[in-house]
């Protein structure tokens, strides 16, 4: 379709749409005007006939029918009737009643209108209202409209025996304040089709005028589009000539200024093309000269490319180093380890000599990062890598490493995890010899930034068993054995066995469930009271965490606490215990019970740089006085001479928090730390108390600890007191605060309440002393 036809089409479409809109608007306006005119005329006719009240009162049908003639004069009035105030028809069928059909009951026409108001309504067969606009009338031409007009009287029609004079007399003396009463109604039936027929002449006139204007506009659009189409046709031909190179002279375009401008551009373009042809011939001559110049330049670039290739080769070597080697220790990483071990396993199977994988994890390595910083931790890992390499060189007597380039005899998998591969072993037991050598080497102190650091490893050993071995399976087996070694109190390395697999699966489930234990409310606090044996009263209680697992039941603390330390949840668990213990003391306070203080155990992994602030925040949040909180610090926190640790403990001490040493004497730490830190209490581990039974050396050691604490002005709490003999030994040598099953096992908060009565244990103590 050409542009001219498109313009004509859209112009006609717009004219038609506007014509429809104008016709619809005009028809609706005329219809509403005609309907309003009929209503106003009916109201005026009723108001002009106040004498209608007389025949309505007397129910004079003949007179009323005569009066209806005037109301039936408009062609749109199909029927008319007069009713009394109760709606009774006083006129009977009118002469025009056959045109209106059956009228609805009169009361349905005035259900929702005041008796003194006129009402215009139209109803369907179900008695529902029907719209009365023009468009509704087109769809419902067979449904008439009913207009009811009240007839007023200044005489109360409820009075009996009134005559016409009684109705006429008030009319002569009426004034604005005269009250009027509705005596009846005039009911007019209006035909929709008749109203529409009445407005047709007006519609025809308006549409005739619009049609004439539309024809004039169409003619104007036609002339305009014709001029545009002519100019576009000239431009199209000119563009074709320019594209084909056939234009020889200037062509003038007829039309508006815009089209002339486009023509000028095309003419200029043609001139430019001619100039371009000339320049092209000149450029072809220059091209030959430039080819020679480019050839010499390419030779120079080839030399540059050779140099770049050499640099790329060097970069590839560096990238290979980055991809396959650990950037910190320069040891093979997990990717290289996996790829090369995959090659070693078939070689081991063919030779018939076993291959052993040692999985090494450093215990409590996080403490080094937290206390000395990550830079110190990195240097520590580098030193560990060097010691492992030295251990493997010493192991040549027990294994013969088959070279696979690059070698993966020692690898770092990430974090504090290392592996050793022992290939072509003379015997399986040789792997244990190397493992013990690694342990002895790593237990030697390392000096990092002026600090002497000692750390112990946990090692799991997995030995290849046949053709079914895989890298992932061997690594998982060694990792499982390592975790069992870490959980063991007596073994630093373990060989993998099949019974570890099921335990490993339970371990994974416990790890997953421990992360949800706090949210699901599975954690509980039990309290073991600390007894002042002089007064027989509870002077404190140790808060002990318990985990009620929905499937496994009561999980031993030794398992889930160590698990929390391994997976990094110990801080979250410790914060929960701290908050719950402080809150419980306030609950006892509200119950009228007095527990002087509560002791919360603090793990070495929990004591990070933010620990002090978290304690202060809990005290502020709960409102517990700081002197009622005791922090039982693991000896691992106090073994180093770390200034940050000293500052943190001094800040806690300045707040008023009580500081004690938990399980004193169970680590290899020197006792010099007792004089460096601001401590209040020393808690003797239960092992020293139990060793005193029947052992003279154990007794002397226990009494020496009590004497040392006394000389340092430290309060002594003896843990694990279970027998009368242990009680008497401690009490007779100055240790008066005791904790153990002799007095009470750890109990819930509810069970602890009955033990908090003053002098509760006095009778028991007197019985022991007697």
C-alpha positions in Angstrom: 0.0 0.0 0.0 1.4 3.4 -1.0 2.0 6.2 1.4 -0.9 8.2 -0.1 -3.3 5.3 0.3 -2.2 4.8 3.9 -2.8 8.5 4.7 -6.2 8.4 3.0 -7.1 5.1 4.9 -6.1 6.4 8.3 -7.8 9.8 7.6 -11.1 8.1 6.7 -10.8 5.8 9.7 -10.3 8.8 12.1 -13.3 10.6 10.5 -15.5 7.5 10.9 -14.4 7.0 14.6 -15.1 10.6 15.4 -18.4 10.4 13.6 -19.4 7.4 15.7 -18.4 9.1 18.9 -20.2 12.3 18.0 -23.3 10.4 16.9 -23.3 8.4 20.2 -22.8 11.5 22.3 -25.5 13.5 20.5 -28.0 10.7 20.7 -27.4 10.2 24.4 -27.6 14.0 25.0 -30.8 14.4 23.0 -32.4 11.4 24.6 -31.6 12.6 28.1 -32.9 16.1 27.2 -36.2 14.6 25.8 -36.7 12.5 28.9 -36.0 15.4 31.2 -38.5 17.5 29.2 -41.2 14.9 29.6 -40.6 14.7 33.3 -40.6 18.5 33.7 -43.8 18.8 31.7 -45.6 16.1 33.8 -44.5 17.9 37.0 -45.7 21.2 35.7 -49.1 19.7 34.7 -49.6 18.1 38.1 -48.6 21.4 39.9 -51.0 23.3 37.6 -54.0 21.1 38.7 -54.3 21.4 42.4 -58.0 20.6 42.0 -57.1 17.0 41.3 -57.1 16.4 45.0 -61.0 16.7 45.0 -61.8 13.8 42.7 -58.9 11.8 44.2 -60.4 12.3 47.6 -63.9 11.4 46.4 -62.5 8.7 44.1 -64.4 10.2 41.1 -63.2 7.9 38.3 -65.0 9.8 35.5 -63.5 13.1 36.4 -60.1 11.6 36.8 -60.2 9.9 33.4 -61.1 13.2 31.8 -58.1 14.8 33.5 -55.9 12.2 32.1 -56.4 13.4 28.5 -53.9 16.2 28.9 -51.2 13.8 30.3 -51.6 11.5 27.3 -50.9 14.3 24.7 -47.1 13.6 24.3 -46.5 10.8 21.9 -44.0 9.2 24.2 -46.7 8.7 27.0 -48.1 5.2 26.4 -50.6 5.2 29.3 -51.6 7.3 32.4 -53.4 6.5 35.6 -54.1 8.2 38.9 -53.7 6.4 42.3 -54.6 7.4 45.8 -51.9 7.7 48.5 -52.1 3.9 49.1 -51.4 3.1 45.5 -55.0 2.1 44.5 -55.8 2.7 40.8 -58.7 5.2 40.7 -59.0 5.6 36.9 -59.1 2.1 35.5 -57.5 1.2 32.1 -56.9 4.3 30.0 -57.7 4.7 26.3 -54.0 4.2 25.5 -53.4 1.4 28.0 -53.1 -1.2 25.3 -49.8 0.3 24.1 -48.1 0.0 27.5 -48.7 -3.7 28.2 -49.3 -5.0 31.7 -48.2 -2.5 34.3 -46.3 -3.7 37.4 -47.8 -3.4 40.9 -47.8 0.3 41.9 -46.0 -0.3 45.2 -43.0 -1.8 43.4 -42.5 1.5 41.6 -41.9 3.5 44.8 -40.2 1.0 47.2 -37.0 3.1 47.8 -38.2 6.7 47.5 -39.8 9.3 49.7 -43.7 9.6 49.3 -43.3 13.3 48.4 -40.6 12.7 45.7 -41.3 11.9 42.0 -39.8 8.7 40.8 -38.7 7.5 37.4 -38.0 3.7 37.1 -38.0 0.8 34.7 -38.2 -2.8 35.8 -37.6 -6.2 34.1 -39.7 -9.3 34.5 -38.0 -10.2 37.8 -38.7 -6.8 39.3 -35.0 -5.6 39.0 -34.2 -2.1 37.8 -33.2 -1.6 34.2 -31.1 1.4 33.0 -32.8 4.3 31.5 -30.0 5.9 29.4 -29.9 6.0 25.6 -27.8 2.8 25.2 -30.0 0.9 27.7 -33.1 2.0 25.9 -31.7 0.6 22.6 -31.3 -2.8 24.2 -34.7 -2.6 26.1 -37.1 -0.8 23.7 -39.9 -3.1 24.8 -39.6 -2.2 28.5 -41.4 1.1 29.3 -40.4 3.6 32.0 -42.8 4.5 34.8 -42.9 8.1 36.1 -44.9 8.7 39.3 -45.7 12.2 40.4 -47.2 12.9 43.9 -50.4 15.1 44.0 -50.4 17.3 47.1 -53.3 18.7 49.1 -53.3 21.4 51.9 -56.1 19.4 53.5 -55.5 16.2 55.4 -57.3 13.5 53.4 -57.7 11.3 56.5 -60.5 13.7 57.7 -64.0 12.3 57.1 -66.8 14.2 55.4 -64.8 16.8 53.5 -66.5 18.6 50.6 -65.0 20.4 47.6 -65.1 23.7 49.3 -62.8 22.4 52.0 -60.2 21.8 49.4 -60.7 25.0 47.5 -60.7 27.4 50.4 -57.0 26.8 51.4 -55.9 27.5 47.9 -57.2 31.1 48.1 -55.2 31.7 51.3 -52.1 29.6 50.8 -48.7 30.9 51.6 -45.2 29.5 51.7 -45.5 28.0 55.2 -48.6 26.0 54.4 -48.1 22.3 55.0 -49.0 19.9 52.1 -50.0 16.3 52.3 -49.7 13.7 49.5 -53.2 12.7 48.5 -52.4 10.6 45.5 -50.1 10.0 42.5 -50.2 10.5 38.7 -48.6 7.4 37.0 -47.3 7.9 33.4 -46.0 5.1 31.3 -43.2 6.3 28.9 -42.2 4.4 25.8 -38.5 4.2 25.0 -39.0 3.6 21.3 -41.2 6.7 21.1 -38.6 8.9 22.8 -36.0 7.6 20.4 -38.3 8.3 17.4 -38.8 11.8 18.7 -35.1 12.6 18.7 -34.4 11.2 15.2 -34.9 14.5 13.4 -32.3 16.2 15.6 -29.8 13.4 15.0 -30.3 13.5 11.3 -29.6 17.2 11.2 -26.4 16.9 13.2 -25.1 13.9 11.2 -25.8 15.7 7.9 -23.7 18.6 9.0 -20.9 16.2 10.2 -21.1 14.3 6.9 -20.6 17.4 5.0 -17.6 18.4 7.1 -16.2 14.8 6.8 -16.4 15.1 3.0 -14.6 18.4 3.0 -11.8 17.0 5.3 -11.5 13.9 3.1 -11.0 16.1 0.0 -8.4 18.1 1.8 -6.5 15.0 2.9 -6.7 13.6 -0.6 -5.0 16.7 -2.1 -2.4 16.7 0.6 -1.5 13.0 0.3 -1.4 13.4 -3.5 1.2 16.1 -3.2 3.3 14.1 -0.7 3.1 10.9 -2.9 4.3 12.9 -6.0 7.3 14.2 -4.1 8.1 10.8 -2.7 7.9 9.2 -6.1 10.4 11.7 -7.5 12.7 11.0 -4.5 12.5 7.3 -5.0 13.4 7.6 -8.7 16.3 9.9 -7.8 17.6 7.5 -5.1 17.5 4.6 -7.7 19.5 6.7 -10.2 22.1 7.5 -7.5 22.4 3.9 -6.5 22.9 2.8 -10.1 25.3 5.6 -10.9 23.1 6.8 -13.8 22.6 10.4 -12.6 24.5 12.9 -14.8 22.9 16.3 -13.9 21.1 18.0 -11.1 17.4 17.1 -10.7 15.1 19.5 -8.9 12.4 18.0 -6.6 9.0 19.6 -6.5 7.2 19.7 -3.2 7.6 21.0 0.3 10.9 22.3 1.7 11.6 19.0 3.5 11.5 17.0 0.3 13.6 19.6 -1.5 16.2 19.3 1.2 16.3 15.5 0.8 16.7 16.0 -3.0 19.6 18.3 -2.4 21.3 15.7 -0.2 20.9 13.0 -2.9 22.2 15.3 -5.6 25.2 16.1 -3.3 25.7 12.4 -2.7 25.9 11.8 -6.4 28.6 14.5 -6.7 30.5 12.9 -3.9 30.3 9.5 -5.6 31.9 10.9 -8.7 34.7 12.4 -6.6 35.1 9.1 -4.9 35.7 7.3 -8.2 38.5 9.7 -9.1 40.1 9.3 -5.7 39.9 5.5 -5.9 42.0 5.5 -9.0 44.6 7.6 -7.3 44.5 5.4 -4.1 45.1 2.2 -6.1 48.5 3.6 -7.2 49.4 4.5 -3.7 48.4 1.1 -2.4 51.3 -0.7 -4.2 53.8 1.5 -2.4 52.1 0.9 1.0 52.3 -2.9 0.4 56.0 -2.8 0.3 56.1 -0.7 3.5 53.8 -3.1 5.2 55.9 -6.1 4.3 58.9 -4.8 6.1 56.7 -3.9 9.1 55.3 -7.4 9.2 58.8 -8.8 9.4 59.5 -6.6 12.4 56.2 -7.7 14.0 57.1 -11.3 13.5 60.2 -10.8 15.7 57.9 -9.2 18.3 55.6 -12.1 18.1 58.4 -14.6 18.7 59.3 -12.7 21.8 55.7 -12.6 23.0 55.5 -16.4 22.4 58.4 -16.9 24.7 56.8 -14.7 27.4 53.5 -16.6 27.0 55.4 -19.9 27.6 56.8 -18.4 30.8 53.4 -17.2 31.8 51.9 -20.7 31.2 54.6 -22.2 33.5 53.6 -19.6 36.2 49.9 -20.3 35.7 50.6 -24.1 36.0 52.4 -23.3 39.3 49.4 -21.3 40.5 46.8 -24.0 39.4 48.7 -27.0 40.8 50.6 -25.7 43.8 49.7 -24.0 47.0 50.7 -20.4 46.9 51.5 -20.3 50.6 53.7 -23.4 51.1 54.6 -24.2 47.5 53.4 -27.7 48.1 51.1 -29.6 45.6 47.5 -28.6 46.1 44.3 -30.7 46.1 44.0 -30.7 42.3 47.5 -32.0 41.6 47.3 -34.4 44.6 44.1 -35.9 43.1 45.4 -36.2 39.6 48.7 -37.8 40.5 47.3 -40.1 43.2 45.0 -41.4 40.5 48.1 -42.5 38.5 49.8 -44.0 41.6 47.0 -46.3 42.6 47.2 -48.6 39.5 51.0 -48.7 39.8 50.6 -49.8 43.4 48.1 -52.5 42.5 50.3 -54.0 39.8 53.4 -54.1 42.1 51.5 -55.7 44.9 53.0 -53.4 47.5 50.5 -51.2 49.4 50.2 -47.4 49.2 49.3 -45.5 52.4 47.7 -42.0 52.6 48.3 -40.0 55.8 45.7 -37.3 56.4 47.1 -34.7 58.9 45.1 -32.0 60.7 46.5 -29.6 63.2 44.6 -29.5 66.5 43.4 -26.0 67.6 45.2 -24.2 64.8 42.5 -21.5 64.9 43.9 -20.4 68.2 47.1 -19.3 66.6 45.2 -17.2 64.0 43.0 -15.7 66.7 45.8 -14.9 69.2 48.8 -14.1 66.9 47.1 -13.1 63.7 46.8 -14.6 60.3 50.3 -13.6 59.2 51.7 -15.7 62.0 49.4 -18.5 61.1 50.7 -18.5 57.5 54.3 -18.6 58.7 53.4 -21.5 61.0 51.9 -23.4 58.1 55.0 -22.9 56.0 57.1 -24.3 58.8 54.8 -27.3 59.1 55.2 -28.0 55.4 59.0 -27.9 55.7 58.9 -30.3 58.7 56.7 -32.7 56.8 59.1 -32.8 53.8 61.9 -33.5 56.2 59.9 -36.4 57.8 59.2 -37.9 54.4 62.9 -37.8 53.4 63.6 -39.7 56.6 61.0 -42.3 55.6 63.0 -43.6 52.6 63.9 -46.6 54.7 60.3 -47.7 55.0 59.0 -46.8 51.5 60.2 -46.4 47.9 58.4 -43.5 46.2 57.8 -44.2 42.5 58.4 -40.8 40.8 55.4 -39.3 39.0 56.2 -35.9 37.8 55.4 -33.7 39.6 55.7 -35.4 43.0 52.9 -35.3 45.5 54.6 -37.0 48.5 53.6 -34.0 50.7 50.5 -31.9 49.7 48.4 -29.2 51.3 44.7 -29.7 50.7 43.7 -26.4 52.3 43.6 -24.7 55.7 45.5 -26.7 58.3 45.0 -30.1 56.4 48.0 -31.9 54.8 48.5 -35.3 53.2 51.5 -37.6 52.9 51.6 -40.4 50.3 53.8 -43.4 51.1 54.2 -45.6 48.0 55.7 -49.1 47.6 55.6 -49.8 51.4 57.5 -52.7 52.7 54.7 -53.3 55.3 51.5 -51.6 56.4 53.0 -50.9 59.8 55.6 -48.7 58.2 52.9 -46.0 57.8 52.6 -45.9 61.6 56.3 -45.3 61.9 56.1 -42.3 59.6 53.0 -41.0 61.4 54.8 -41.1 64.8 57.8 -39.4 63.2 55.5 -36.6 61.9 54.0 -36.2 65.4 57.3 -36.0 67.1 58.5 -33.4 64.6 55.5 -31.2 64.9 55.4 -31.4 68.7 58.8 -29.6 68.7 58.2 -25.9 69.7 58.2 -23.4 66.8 59.1 -19.7 67.4 56.7 -17.5 65.5 57.1 -13.7 65.9 58.9 -14.2 69.2 56.3 -16.6 70.5 57.0 -20.2 71.3 54.2 -22.2 69.8 53.5 -25.9 70.3 50.7 -27.7 68.5 49.8 -31.4 68.1 48.5 -33.1 65.0 45.8 -35.7 64.5 46.6 -38.2 61.8 44.4 -40.7 59.9 45.9 -43.5 57.8 44.2 -45.2 54.9 45.9 -48.1 53.1 45.0 -49.1 49.5 43.3 -52.4 49.4 42.9 -53.3 45.7 41.6 -52.4 42.3 38.5 -50.9 43.7 40.5 -48.0 45.3 39.7 -44.5 44.3 41.2 -41.2 45.2 38.0 -39.9 46.8 37.5 -43.2 48.7 41.0 -43.3 50.0 40.8 -39.6 51.0 37.5 -40.1 52.8 38.8 -43.1 54.6 41.9 -41.2 55.8 39.8 -38.2 56.8 37.4 -40.4 58.8 40.4 -42.0 60.6 41.8 -38.6 61.3 38.5 -37.4 62.9 38.5 -40.5 65.1 42.0 -39.8 66.2 41.1 -36.2 67.0 38.1 -37.5 69.1 40.3 -40.0 70.9 42.0 -38.9 74.1 44.8 -41.6 73.8 45.7 -41.9 70.2 47.4 -39.3 68.0 47.0 -41.5 64.8 44.7 -44.2 63.8 44.4 -46.6 60.8 41.1 -46.6 59.0 38.8 -49.6 59.7 35.4 -50.5 58.3 33.6 -49.9 61.6 34.6 -46.2 61.4 32.3 -45.8 58.4 29.0 -46.0 60.3 30.4 -43.9 63.1 31.5 -41.4 60.5 27.9 -41.2 59.1 26.6 -40.6 62.6 29.2 -37.9 63.0 28.0 -36.2 59.9 24.4 -36.3 61.1 25.5 -34.9 64.5 27.3 -32.1 62.7 24.1 -31.2 60.7 21.8 -31.5 63.8 24.1 -29.5 66.1 23.7 -26.5 63.7 20.0 -26.6 64.4 20.1 -27.5 68.0 19.9 -23.9 69.3 17.1 -22.9 66.9 15.0 -25.9 67.8 15.5 -25.6 71.6 17.3 -28.9 72.1 20.0 -27.4 74.4 19.6 -27.3 78.2 21.7 -26.1 81.1 22.3 -28.3 84.2 24.0 -26.9 87.3 26.4 -28.6 89.7 26.5 -26.7 93.0 29.7 -25.6 94.7 29.4 -26.1 98.5 31.0 -24.0 101.2 31.7 -26.8 103.7 32.0 -24.4 106.6 28.5 -22.9 106.3 26.9 -25.8 104.5 25.5 -23.5 101.8 25.7 -23.2 98.0 28.1 -20.4 97.1 28.1 -21.0 93.4 27.2 -23.4 90.6 28.9 -24.6 87.4 26.7 -24.3 84.3 27.0 -27.5 82.2 25.6 -27.7 78.7 23.4 -30.7 77.8 22.1 -31.7 74.3 18.8 -33.6 74.2 18.9 -35.0 70.6 15.5 -36.1 69.3 16.9 -39.3 67.9 20.1 -40.1 69.8 18.8 -38.9 73.2 21.4 -37.4 75.6 24.5 -36.7 73.6 27.7 -36.7 75.8 29.2 -33.2 76.2 32.7 -34.6 75.3 31.4 -35.5 71.9 29.3 -32.5 70.9 31.6 -29.9 72.5 34.6 -31.3 70.5 32.4 -31.4 67.4 31.4 -27.8 67.9 35.1 -26.8 68.1 35.8 -28.7 64.9 33.0 -27.2 62.8 33.3 -23.6 64.2 30.1 -23.6 66.4 31.8 -23.3 69.8 31.5 -19.5 69.9 27.8 -19.7 69.2 27.3 -22.4 71.8 29.4 -20.5 74.3 27.4 -17.3 73.8 24.2 -19.2 74.3 25.4 -20.7 77.6 26.6 -17.3 78.8 23.2 -15.7 78.0 21.1 -18.5 79.5 23.2 -18.8 82.7 23.0 -15.1 83.4 19.3 -15.1 82.7 18.8 -18.0 85.1 20.4 -16.2 88.0 17.9 -13.3 87.5 15.1 -15.9 87.4 16.2 -17.3 90.7 16.3 -13.7 92.1 12.7 -13.2 91.1 11.7 -16.4 92.8 13.3 -15.2 96.0 16.3 -17.6 95.8 19.9 -16.5 96.2 22.6 -18.1 94.0 25.7 -16.0 94.7 27.4 -16.7 91.3 27.4 -19.0 88.3 30.5 -20.4 86.6 30.6 -20.6 82.8 33.3 -22.7 81.1 35.3 -20.9 78.3 37.0 -22.9 75.6 40.3 -21.8 74.1 38.7 -21.6 70.7 35.8 -19.5 72.1 38.2 -16.9 73.6 38.6 -14.8 70.4 39.3 -11.0 70.1 35.5 -10.3 70.4 34.9 -12.4 73.4 35.3 -9.6 76.0 32.8 -7.4 74.3 30.3 -10.2 74.0 30.5 -10.8 77.8 30.0 -7.2 78.5 27.0 -7.0 76.2 25.4 -10.0 77.8 25.8 -8.4 81.3 24.4 -5.1 80.1 21.5 -6.9 78.3 20.5 -9.0 81.3 21.4 -6.5 84.0 23.3 -9.1 86.0 26.0 -7.7 88.3 29.4 -8.6 86.9 30.7 -10.0 90.2 28.1 -12.8 90.1 29.5 -14.1 86.8 32.6 -16.4 86.9 34.5 -17.4 83.7 36.2 -20.7 84.1 39.1 -20.4 81.6 40.7 -23.4 79.9 44.4 -23.6 80.5 45.0 -23.3 76.7 43.9 -19.7 76.9 46.6 -18.9 79.5 49.6 -20.9 78.2 51.0 -18.2 75.9 52.4 -14.8 76.9 50.0 -13.0 74.6 49.5 -9.3 75.4 46.0 -9.3 73.8 44.9 -12.1 76.1 46.3 -10.2 79.1 44.5 -7.0 78.1 41.2 -8.8 77.6 41.3 -10.5 81.0 42.3 -7.2 82.7 39.3 -5.5 81.0 37.0 -8.3 82.3 38.5 -8.0 85.7 38.0 -4.3 85.7 34.3 -4.9 85.0 34.1 -7.0 88.1 33.9 -10.5 86.5 35.4 -13.3 88.5 38.2 -15.3 86.6 39.2 -18.8 87.4 41.4 -21.6 85.9 39.3 -24.6 84.8 40.7 -28.2 85.2 44.0 -26.9 86.6 47.0 -29.1 86.0 45.7 -31.2 83.1 47.8 -29.5 80.4 51.6 -29.4 79.8 51.7 -25.7 80.5 54.2 -24.2 82.9 52.8 -22.7 86.1 54.3 -19.2 85.4 51.1 -18.1 83.8 49.5 -18.0 87.3 51.5 -14.8 88.1 50.9 -13.1 84.8 47.1 -13.1 84.7 44.5 -11.4 87.0 43.0 -14.6 88.4 40.6 -15.1 91.3 40.2 -18.8 91.6 41.9 -22.1 90.9 39.7 -25.2 90.2 41.5 -28.4 90.9 40.7 -31.1 88.3 38.9 -34.2 89.5 41.8 -36.4 88.4 44.0 -35.0 91.3 41.2 -35.5 93.8 40.6 -39.1 92.7 44.4 -39.9 92.7 44.6 -38.9 96.3 42.7 -42.1 97.3 45.2 -44.7 98.5 48.2 -42.9 96.8 50.7 -41.0 99.0 52.2 -39.3 95.9 48.7 -38.3 94.8 47.9 -36.9 98.2 51.1 -34.8 98.4 50.5 -33.4 94.9 46.9 -32.4 95.8 48.0 -30.7 99.0 50.8 -29.0 97.1 48.3 -27.5 94.7 46.1 -26.3 97.6 49.2 -24.7 99.3 50.4 -23.1 96.1 46.9 -21.5 95.4 46.7 -20.3 98.9 50.1 -18.7 98.7 49.0 -16.9 95.5 45.8 -15.6 97.2 43.7 -17.7 94.9 40.4 -19.2 96.0 40.4 -23.0 95.7 37.5 -25.1 94.4 38.0 -28.9 94.4 36.1 -30.7 91.6 35.0 -34.3 91.6 34.7 -34.9 95.4 32.9 -38.2 95.7 34.0 -39.8 99.0 34.1 -38.9 102.6 37.8 -39.4 102.7 38.4 -37.0 99.9 36.2 -34.5 101.7 38.1 -34.8 105.0 41.5 -34.5 103.3 40.6 -31.3 101.5 38.7 -29.8 104.4 41.6 -30.5 106.9 44.1 -28.8 104.5 42.2 -25.5 103.8 40.2 -26.4 100.7 36.7 -25.6 101.9 34.8 -25.1 98.7 34.0 -28.4 97.0 32.0 -29.7 94.0 31.1 -33.3 93.2 28.8 -36.2 93.5 29.3 -36.5 97.3 27.0 -33.5 97.5 25.1 -33.4 94.2 25.3 -34.4 90.6 24.6 -31.8 87.9 20.8 -31.0 88.1 18.3 -28.9 86.2 17.5 -25.4 87.3 14.2 -26.6 88.8 16.0 -29.3 90.9 18.6 -26.8 91.9 16.1 -24.5 93.6 15.6 -26.9 96.6 19.4 -27.0 97.1 19.6 -23.2 97.5 18.1 -23.0 100.9 20.6 -21.7 103.5 22.6 -24.4 105.3 21.0 -27.1 103.1 24.1 -29.3 103.3 25.1 -28.5 106.9 23.5 -31.7 108.3 25.3 -33.9 105.7 28.7 -32.2 106.5 28.2 -32.6 110.2 27.4 -36.3 109.7 30.7 -36.7 107.7 32.7 -34.9 110.3 31.3 -36.9 113.2 
